[in-house]
Each structure stands twice: as C-alpha cells, then as structure tokens.
Amino acid sequence: MDKIAAKFVHGAAEVTREIEVESAADPPTTFSILLPSGYEPGDPMHAEVPWEAVYLREANPMGDPPWIYRFQSIVDPEE
C-alpha cells in the first residue's frame, strides 16, 4: 500500500487529505468515503449501514497534489 495526497472537491468545497492506495502511480479511478450516521459504533438499536460518497479521479491541472477526486454521487446501501 502507498499513501498519496489527493484533493477532494464537492462544489466549491475542497480538502486535501492523505489516502492509502494500492499503487501511487495508478490510484483507483473512484474513491468512496463512508458518511457518518450520527450513531455510536456497535449501538444495537441503530445498526444501519452508512451511506457512501463516491468521488471520481481526474488529473490536477495545477499539479500539486497530482490527483483530484471530484464528488459524483451518494450511494444508498439499501439499493
């Protein structure tokens, strides 16, 4: 596993964070982030599966960091 810096973009919001990928030379074309549900982990009364925010990779024209992940959609675990 390699660690890379990647910029995540959702509308006008941007954040750069370090992520683990199989290969820094060829990171995945999509990246998912689990969204917080607001419930404590292990709470038997609220054992729901968190939704995912899915981002698509593109090259960063500014060059640093080399990759941008742009928001694509929210995935409902029930569907």
Secondary structure by P-SEA (a helix, b strand, c coil): cbbbbbbbbcccbbbbbbbbcccccccccbbbbbccccccccccccbbbbbbbbbbbbbcccccccbbbcccccccccc
